[in-house]
Amino acid sequence: MSARKTKNQDAKPMLFSPLNYKLIGLGVMLIAAGFTAMKLENEVYGLISLYISPVVILAGYITVIYAILKKDHKLDEPSENATT
C-alpha cells in the first residue's frame, strides 16, 4: 500500500507563479498587437509602422523577459505539509 503515491505527492511545483504566466500572456498579446497594427496599416513609412508598433513590440518583449526573470518568493518557502 505504501508504494502507491497520492496525487499531492506526485505533483511537481509550478515553474512560475500565476502572475508570471499572466505577464507572459500580456507580453505575447502586446507582441501580436504590434505586428498586427503594423500589418493593418500596410504602409512602409506610416506613423504606426515606424513609431508606434515597434514600441509596442519592444514593450511586449520586455514584459516577457521580465516575467521569466521575476522570482516569486512565496514559491521558495517550504510548505507546511512537506515531509522531510
Secondary structure, DSSP 8 states (H G I E B T S, - for coil): -TT---HHHH----SS-HHHHHHHHHHHHHHHHHHHHHHHH--TT-HIIIIIHHHHHHHHHHHHHHHHH---HHHHS--TT---
